[in-house]
Amino acid sequence: MLLNNEISYSAPYNDLYKTEKIVKKYHKKIACIIVEPVAGNMGVVPSSDEFLSGLRQLCNNYGIVLIFDEVITGFRLTFGGYQNIIKIKPDLTCLGKIIGGGLPVGAYGGKKEIMRLVSPEGDFYQAGTFSGNPVTMVAGLKALEKLQVIDYELINDRTKYLCDSIKKGAKNNNVNIRLNRLGSMFSLFFTKEKIINYASAKKQDVEKFKRFYKLVFNQGILFSPSPFESNFVSFAHANKDIKKTIKVISSVLGRIR
């Protein structure tokens, strides 16, 4: 959350009760609430059913701007963003390099009454090195044209197959794992506990992940270097790539149990 004197306050992810207590206490000072609708930098942690809808209602009640950070989820889970899946509209949305075809770019957009405050209509001036860069815009346009017609279920199914196979390999090797997945995003923790926020992961589980990462990397599989980072399956990953990954991970799990 961002207070209007430019002081930020962090509330626990997926904890609507604590967030609501903060908002009720400081609502006259809170300018906006910024949230990833699916957390991607503490492992893949989907929001609970009531969390985002509760944030939307809180913002409506107190006149606070709700901002979705969809830099990771925008156009990855479906055309548009995760908000199109859950049918909850934020007041502003932040997007990243997906809209530039992978080239450096960022964007924000939202309600007319907010966007009209930006120059040339409003007094707020925003500019940057890559603003309106023609190469980035052409690459982004072509990427979005392709994303509009692709079958998202294809990579979702490949990711599910990969994750199910990793779970099977862990079970066969008596290794405790917690694998979070949403669409083509997934993360892996070496624990039986449910990961609901950053503090849920234990130090010894993170150390085991480091061993796992080095072992799979040495066999040609580039995994996320931390359990707190998301892994992604893309259309560039063919079935043979998925099968190789499963084979390598299964063998590695047998070595770190």
SULHUHU-V608877 format. One record per residue. N is the residue number from 1. PHI is phi in degrees with one decimal (* if undefined). OMEGA is omega as a letter, one per 40 degrees, with the letter a starting at -180 (999 if undefined). D_CENTER is the distance of its C-alpha to the mean C-alpha in Angstrom with 2 decimals. Layout:
# SULHUHU-V608877
n = {N N}
phi = {PHI PHI}
omega = {OMEGA OMEGA}
d_center = {D_CENTER D_CENTER}
This chain:
# SULHUHU-V608877
n = {1 2 3 4 5 6 7 8 9 10 11 12 13 14 15 16 17 18 19 20 21 22 23 24 25 26 27 28 29 30 31 32 33 34 35 36 37 38 39 40 41 42 43 44 45 46 47 48 49 50 51 52 53 54 55 56 57 58 59 60 61 62 63 64 65 66 67 68 69 70 71 72 73 74 75 76 77 78 79 80 81 82 83 84 85 86 87 88 89 90 91 92 93 94 95 96 97 98 99 100 101 102 103 104 105 106 107 108 109 110 111 112 113 114 115 116 117 118 119 120 121 122 123 124 125 126 127 128 129 130 131 132 133 134 135 136 137 138 139 140 141 142 143 144 145 146 147 148 149 150 151 152 153 154 155 156 157 158 159 160 161 162 163 164 165 166 167 168 169 170 171 172 173 174 175 176 177 178 179 180 181 182 183 184 185 186 187 188 189 190 191 192 193 194 195 196 197 198 199 200 201 202 203 204 205 206 207 208 209 210 211 212 213 214 215 216 217 218 219 220 221 222 223 224 225 226 227 228 229 230 231 232 233 234 235 236 237 238 239 240 241 242 243 244 245 246 247 248 249 250 251 252 253 254 255 256 257}
phi = {* -118.4 -82.1 -73.1 -99.3 69.3 -102.8 -97.1 -135.1 -96.6 -109.8 -62.1 -66.4 68.6 -115.2 -66.8 -59.9 -68.8 -63.4 -63.9 -62.7 -65.1 -63.4 -62.1 -77.3 -117.5 -58.1 -72.7 -106.0 -86.9 -85.7 -156.4 -117.2 -111.8 -148.5 -81.6 -63.9 -130.1 -65.2 -121.6 -122.0 -143.5 89.1 -76.9 -125.1 -63.9 -71.8 -70.9 -58.9 -94.3 -65.5 -68.8 -65.6 -67.6 -63.1 -61.6 -68.8 -58.9 -64.7 -62.3 -66.8 -110.6 67.7 -103.3 -78.9 -99.0 -117.4 -97.2 -88.3 -111.5 -58.8 -89.7 -86.0 -61.7 70.3 -88.1 -95.2 -165.3 -66.2 103.0 -165.3 -61.6 -60.0 -71.8 -82.4 -88.7 60.4 -122.0 -98.5 -79.0 -83.0 -138.7 -130.0 -104.6 -128.6 -120.1 -68.1 -59.6 -81.6 -117.0 62.6 96.8 -81.0 -62.4 -168.2 -145.4 -153.8 -138.3 -162.0 177.7 -63.3 -57.8 -65.8 -87.7 -64.9 -70.9 -79.4 -89.7 -57.0 -88.8 -75.4 -110.9 -90.6 -85.2 -104.1 -128.6 -155.0 -166.1 -57.1 -101.0 -63.2 70.2 -57.3 -63.5 -65.2 -62.7 -66.3 -66.5 -62.4 -66.2 -61.9 -65.4 -63.1 -68.9 -62.5 -70.2 -64.2 -70.4 -119.0 -75.6 -97.9 -62.4 -63.8 -61.9 -75.8 -63.2 -66.4 -64.7 -68.1 -62.2 -61.8 -61.7 -66.9 -61.7 -69.5 -64.1 -60.3 -63.3 -62.9 -66.0 -63.3 -64.1 -102.8 56.2 -110.4 -80.2 -135.6 -125.6 -114.2 -96.9 -140.1 -144.3 61.0 -97.6 -105.0 -155.3 -142.1 -126.0 -122.6 -93.7 -162.3 -92.5 -72.7 -76.8 -91.6 -115.8 -162.9 -56.7 -71.9 -71.6 -83.7 -93.9 -58.4 -66.2 -70.1 -66.8 -63.1 -65.0 -62.9 -60.2 -63.1 -59.5 -59.0 -63.2 -68.5 -73.0 -62.2 -67.3 -108.4 88.6 -109.9 -92.8 -95.8 -62.5 -76.5 -146.9 -65.7 -84.8 -103.9 -79.3 -107.8 -132.9 -102.5 -120.5 -70.1 -77.0 -86.1 -83.0 -58.3 -64.4 -68.6 -62.9 -65.1 -64.1 -61.3 -61.9 -62.6 -65.4 -64.8 -60.3 -68.6 -67.8 -60.7 -69.1 -93.3 -111.5 -65.8}
omega = {a i a i i i i i a i a i i i a a a i a i i a a a a a i i a i a i a a i i i a a a i a i a i i i a a a a i i i i a i a i a a i a i i a i i a i i a a i i a i i a i a i i i a i i a i i i i i i a a i a i a a i a i i a i i a a a a i a i i a i e a a a a a i i i a a a i i a i i a i i i i i i a i i a a a a i a a a a i a i i i i i a i i i i i i i i a a i i i i i a i i i a a i i i a i i a i a i i a i a a a a a a a i i i i i i i i a a a a i a i i i a i i a a i a i a i a i a i i i i i a i i a i i i a a a i i i i i a a a 999}
d_center = {17.99 20.26 23.97 26.36 28.09 24.96 24.24 20.71 20.26 17.43 17.38 16.10 12.82 13.94 17.46 18.90 22.39 21.96 20.02 22.86 25.45 24.15 24.02 27.50 28.89 27.55 26.83 29.54 27.80 24.15 23.19 19.56 16.63 13.26 10.16 6.42 7.28 4.77 4.64 3.35 6.83 9.11 8.49 6.52 7.98 8.44 10.45 14.14 16.29 18.01 15.53 14.19 17.62 19.25 17.53 18.64 22.10 22.34 21.65 24.18 26.69 26.68 26.04 22.78 20.29 16.86 14.12 10.63 8.32 6.91 7.26 4.43 4.99 8.52 11.08 9.12 9.72 12.79 14.84 13.83 10.57 9.40 12.24 14.60 13.99 14.44 17.05 16.23 16.79 15.84 18.50 16.46 13.29 11.99 11.23 11.51 13.48 12.82 15.47 17.71 17.79 16.20 18.63 18.03 17.27 15.47 16.23 16.32 18.16 19.28 22.50 25.77 27.21 24.53 24.42 28.22 28.21 27.06 29.87 31.95 32.23 31.37 32.12 28.66 28.55 25.41 25.72 24.43 25.43 23.32 23.81 25.22 25.61 27.35 26.13 22.46 23.16 25.04 22.43 19.71 22.12 22.92 19.33 18.73 22.13 21.21 17.90 20.00 22.20 20.32 19.97 16.35 17.98 19.34 16.25 15.03 18.50 18.52 15.38 17.03 20.24 18.84 17.26 20.45 22.55 20.90 21.55 25.07 25.67 24.69 27.02 29.79 29.61 29.38 26.14 23.95 20.25 17.32 14.92 11.79 10.82 9.44 10.94 10.69 7.83 9.60 10.64 14.28 16.25 20.04 20.88 22.02 20.48 17.56 14.59 13.64 13.00 13.66 17.37 17.46 17.62 21.19 22.52 24.44 21.52 19.66 22.99 23.28 19.92 21.35 24.37 22.41 20.50 23.87 25.59 23.26 23.05 26.84 26.97 24.94 21.47 18.71 16.15 13.55 16.03 14.53 13.28 10.79 9.07 7.27 9.92 10.18 13.33 14.73 18.03 19.66 19.56 22.84 24.15 26.12 23.09 21.52 24.95 25.44 22.18 23.25 26.71 25.70 23.32 26.02 28.62 26.61 25.96 29.72 30.25 28.11 29.06}
